[in-house]
């Protein structure tokens, strides 16, 4: 007697599953990028995700993670600087730790330098790091906010 899998499982790819169940729940592009970079083993460069591997196998899940990481990286470097700024601010603000502490750690550790996918060209890596360092420095040097933000600028 043949076995039948639910229709959704037969039609869904590892990339689709990763997006639907994980990446779509991460509210910022930079957050997705950091998440995917963290799934890459620093010794071998192999991507690992237990749940995805269980359903789709190690090879297919690795391909999906690599492709998603590459796409998130390209999406990030192609954003206008103002959108990168908003996205990065959203990422930092959404963390449990104080923003200033996170920004300081990112700048001093340089961990963001490991977030580019292996397929990224040298020029893309340099562009990514340059923009990120600039934005992190801006956040680092912003005066602390007190009270509600103004809803409009005063007229002169």
C-alpha positions, 0 to 999 in steps of 0.5 A: 500500500503506498504512503501518502504525505500531506499535499502541503509537504509535497509542494513545499520546498525547504526554502519555502518552509524556512521562510514560512516558519522562521524567516517571516517571523523575524521582523527585520532584514538585518535580523534575518541576515544575522540569524542565517549567518549564525546557522553557518558553522564557523569551522566548516562553513556548513549550514545547520538547522535541525528542524529543517534537516529533519524534514528535508535532509541535511543537503537540501536544508543546507542549500536552502539556508545558503540560498536564503543567506545569500538572498538576505545579504543581497537584499540588505546591500541593495537597500538605500542607506535610509532604509538600512538605518531604519532596519538596523535601528529596528533590529537593535531596538527589538533585542532584549539587551540595551541598544547602546550595549549591543551597538558597542559590542558589534563595533568592538567585536567586529562580529558583523564581518562574519555575516556575509555569505561565503559567496559574497565578493570582496567588494560586496563585503567591504560595502556591507561592512562600511555601511554597517559601521557607519550606521552603528557609529551613528547609533552609538553617537546619538544622544539618549532620547527622553520623552516622546518624539515630536510628531512634527517639526516646528515652523520658522 
